[in-house]
Amino acid sequence: MTKSSITDLLAQKAALEKQIADAQREQRSAAIAQVKALMAEYGLTLADIGSRAAAAPRRASGKVAAKYRNSTTGETWSGRGLQPNWLKAAIAAGRSLADFAV
């Protein structure tokens, strides 16, 4: 490819990106108009819409205290999720889960 063809391609790319941005703006404006029309039709306010989303707040998930500890390596497991490999191996070797309780 020659330098002029690369320049032409870059100009085409810029023109396409502008067309894409314009089309996205138009679609967004149409969607907003449709939402506003539906809100007016059903007598909804932003508070009505926001209250539905805020009705079930998510709990903040903090770190969970360890319930099991490997005394030789210091590795811990909270008892949630999959068992770690060190615990699986120890149980397979004949030890019990209670042996690792904190």
C-alpha positions as CSV (number, residue, x, y, z in Angstrom):
1,M,0.0,0.0,0.0
2,T,1.2,3.5,-0.7
3,K,1.2,6.3,1.7
4,S,-1.7,8.0,0.0
5,S,-3.9,4.9,0.2
6,I,-3.3,4.7,4.0
7,T,-4.2,8.3,4.3
8,D,-7.4,7.7,2.3
9,L,-8.2,4.7,4.5
10,L,-7.7,6.7,7.7
11,A,-10.0,9.4,6.4
12,Q,-12.6,6.8,5.6
13,K,-12.2,5.3,9.0
14,A,-12.7,8.8,10.6
15,A,-15.8,9.4,8.5
16,L,-17.3,6.0,9.5
17,E,-16.6,6.6,13.2
18,K,-18.4,10.0,12.9
19,Q,-21.3,8.3,11.2
20,I,-21.4,5.7,13.9
21,A,-21.3,8.3,16.7
22,D,-24.1,10.3,14.9
23,A,-26.3,7.1,14.6
24,Q,-25.7,6.2,18.2
25,R,-26.8,9.8,19.3
26,E,-29.9,9.6,17.2
27,Q,-30.8,6.1,18.6
28,R,-30.2,7.3,22.1
29,S,-32.4,10.4,21.6
30,A,-35.2,8.2,20.1
31,A,-34.9,5.8,23.1
32,I,-35.1,8.7,25.6
33,A,-38.2,10.1,23.8
34,Q,-39.8,6.7,23.9
35,V,-39.1,6.3,27.6
36,K,-40.5,9.8,28.3
37,A,-43.6,9.0,26.3
38,L,-44.2,5.7,28.2
39,M,-43.6,7.5,31.5
40,A,-46.2,10.2,30.6
41,E,-48.7,7.5,29.4
42,Y,-48.5,5.6,32.7
43,G,-48.0,8.6,34.9
44,L,-44.6,7.5,36.1
45,T,-41.9,9.7,37.7
46,L,-38.2,9.2,38.1
47,A,-38.9,8.4,41.8
48,D,-41.2,5.6,40.7
49,I,-38.5,4.1,38.6
50,G,-35.7,4.7,41.1
51,S,-37.7,3.2,44.0
52,R,-37.9,-0.2,42.2
53,A,-34.2,-0.4,41.8
54,A,-33.5,0.7,45.4
55,A,-36.1,-1.7,46.9
56,A,-33.6,-4.5,47.3
57,P,-30.3,-3.0,48.3
58,R,-27.4,-5.4,48.1
59,R,-25.5,-6.2,51.3
60,A,-21.9,-5.3,51.4
61,S,-19.9,-8.4,51.3
62,G,-17.0,-8.2,53.7
63,K,-14.3,-10.6,54.5
64,V,-15.4,-13.7,56.3
65,A,-13.5,-15.1,59.3
66,A,-11.5,-18.3,58.7
67,K,-13.1,-21.4,60.1
68,Y,-10.4,-23.8,59.1
69,R,-6.6,-23.5,59.3
70,N,-3.7,-25.6,58.1
71,S,-1.4,-25.5,61.1
72,T,1.7,-26.3,59.1
73,T,1.4,-23.7,56.4
74,G,-1.0,-21.2,57.9
75,E,-3.4,-21.4,55.0
76,T,-7.0,-20.7,55.9
77,W,-10.5,-21.4,54.5
78,S,-13.7,-19.6,55.5
79,G,-15.9,-22.7,54.9
80,R,-17.5,-20.9,51.9
81,G,-17.0,-21.9,48.3
82,L,-14.9,-24.8,47.1
83,Q,-12.6,-26.5,49.5
84,P,-9.0,-25.5,48.9
85,N,-6.6,-28.2,47.5
86,W,-4.6,-28.4,50.8
87,L,-7.8,-29.4,52.6
88,K,-9.0,-31.8,50.0
89,A,-5.6,-33.5,50.1
90,A,-5.6,-33.8,53.9
91,I,-9.1,-35.2,54.0
92,A,-8.2,-37.7,51.2
93,A,-5.2,-38.7,53.4
94,G,-7.6,-39.7,56.2
95,R,-7.8,-36.5,58.3
96,S,-11.1,-35.0,59.2
97,L,-12.5,-31.5,58.7
98,A,-12.7,-31.1,62.5
99,D,-8.9,-31.4,62.7
100,F,-8.6,-28.0,60.9
101,A,-11.3,-26.1,62.8
102,V,-10.1,-22.8,64.2
